[in-house]
Amino acid sequence: QVQLVESGGGLVQPGGSLRLSCAASGFIFSSYGMDWYRQAPGKERELVAVITNTGRNTNYAAPVKGRFTISRDNAKNTLYLQMNSLKPEDTAVYFCQLNRNGVNYWGQGTQVTVSS
């Protein structure tokens, strides 16, 4: 079955960096585009970044453009999100997501807290 496991979150000061990982299994990872979402307390889950199955094409939400980079290693079945110049408003639980045949699959999420 599809399994998505995020890791790499933590507490970081404003201006700092983190790299999130999402280990995927149970499907042919290289065949599907993948997404990162985040959900802050009291807010709806929002799309952060998307990447095509080959990794050649990416897109970003306006609040993170220029600071975050989505990438993938299809040989390792792993999705990444490099987050630089972090701001307090980036504080959220971050999720990776697969949409396969109209069904959304989510990991358990990893908490990112940006605070001094």
C-alpha positions as CSV (number, residue, x, y, z in Angstrom):
1,Q,0.0,0.0,0.0
2,V,1.0,3.6,-0.5
3,Q,3.2,4.9,2.3
4,L,4.5,8.5,2.7
5,V,6.8,9.3,5.6
6,E,8.0,12.9,6.2
7,S,11.0,13.8,8.3
8,G,13.3,16.7,8.9
9,G,11.1,19.2,10.7
10,G,12.1,21.0,13.8
11,L,12.6,24.3,15.5
12,V,14.7,26.9,13.6
13,Q,15.3,30.6,14.1
14,P,14.1,33.1,11.6
15,G,16.4,33.2,8.6
16,G,17.4,29.6,9.1
17,S,17.1,26.6,6.8
18,L,15.6,23.1,7.0
19,R,15.4,20.3,4.5
20,L,12.4,18.1,4.6
21,S,12.3,14.6,3.2
22,C,9.4,12.3,2.2
23,A,10.2,8.6,1.8
24,A,7.7,7.0,-0.5
25,S,6.8,3.3,-1.0
26,G,4.0,1.1,-2.3
27,F,3.8,2.7,-5.8
28,I,6.0,3.5,-8.7
29,F,7.5,6.8,-7.4
30,S,9.0,7.8,-10.7
31,S,5.6,7.7,-12.5
32,Y,3.9,10.4,-10.4
33,G,4.1,14.1,-9.7
34,M,4.3,14.9,-6.0
35,D,3.3,17.9,-3.9
36,W,4.2,19.5,-0.6
37,Y,1.4,21.1,1.5
38,R,1.4,22.8,4.8
39,Q,-1.2,23.5,7.5
40,A,-0.7,26.2,10.1
41,P,-2.8,26.2,13.3
42,G,-6.3,27.4,12.7
43,K,-5.8,27.6,8.9
44,E,-6.6,25.4,6.0
45,R,-4.1,23.2,4.4
46,E,-2.3,25.0,1.5
47,L,-0.3,23.9,-1.4
48,V,3.4,24.9,-1.2
49,A,5.2,23.3,-4.1
50,V,4.7,20.8,-6.9
51,I,7.1,18.7,-9.0
52,T,6.6,16.5,-12.0
53,N,7.5,12.9,-12.1
54,T,10.8,13.5,-13.8
55,G,11.6,16.5,-11.6
56,R,12.1,18.7,-14.7
57,N,9.2,21.0,-13.8
58,T,8.3,22.7,-10.5
59,N,6.0,25.3,-9.3
60,Y,5.6,27.2,-6.0
61,A,3.1,29.1,-4.0
62,A,3.8,32.9,-4.0
63,P,4.7,33.1,-0.3
64,V,7.6,30.6,-0.7
65,K,8.8,31.4,-4.2
66,G,12.5,32.1,-4.2
67,R,13.0,30.6,-0.7
68,F,11.9,27.0,-1.1
69,T,13.1,24.4,-3.5
70,I,11.3,21.1,-4.2
71,S,13.3,18.2,-5.7
72,R,13.2,14.5,-5.9
73,D,15.5,11.5,-6.2
74,N,13.7,8.8,-8.1
75,A,16.4,6.3,-7.4
76,K,15.8,6.7,-3.7
77,N,12.0,7.1,-3.9
78,T,12.4,10.3,-1.9
79,L,10.9,13.8,-2.2
80,Y,12.6,16.8,-0.7
81,L,11.8,20.4,0.3
82,Q,14.7,22.7,0.9
83,M,13.5,25.7,2.9
84,N,15.8,28.7,3.2
85,S,15.3,32.2,4.8
86,L,12.5,30.8,7.0
87,K,10.0,33.2,8.5
88,P,7.7,32.8,11.5
89,E,4.8,32.6,9.1
90,D,6.3,29.4,7.7
91,T,5.4,27.6,11.0
92,A,3.1,24.7,10.1
93,V,2.9,21.0,9.7
94,Y,4.3,20.0,6.3
95,F,2.9,17.1,4.4
96,C,3.8,15.4,1.2
97,Q,1.0,14.3,-1.1
98,L,0.5,11.9,-3.9
99,N,-2.5,12.0,-6.2
100,R,-2.9,8.7,-7.9
101,N,-5.9,8.1,-10.1
102,G,-7.9,10.8,-8.4
103,V,-7.1,9.5,-4.9
104,N,-5.0,11.7,-2.5
105,Y,-2.5,10.0,-0.2
106,W,-0.9,11.9,2.6
107,G,1.9,11.3,5.0
108,Q,1.6,12.0,8.8
109,G,3.3,15.4,8.5
110,T,6.4,16.9,10.1
111,Q,6.2,20.0,12.3
112,V,8.3,23.1,11.3
113,T,8.5,25.8,13.9
114,V,10.2,29.1,13.1
115,S,10.8,31.1,16.2
116,S,13.5,33.0,18.0
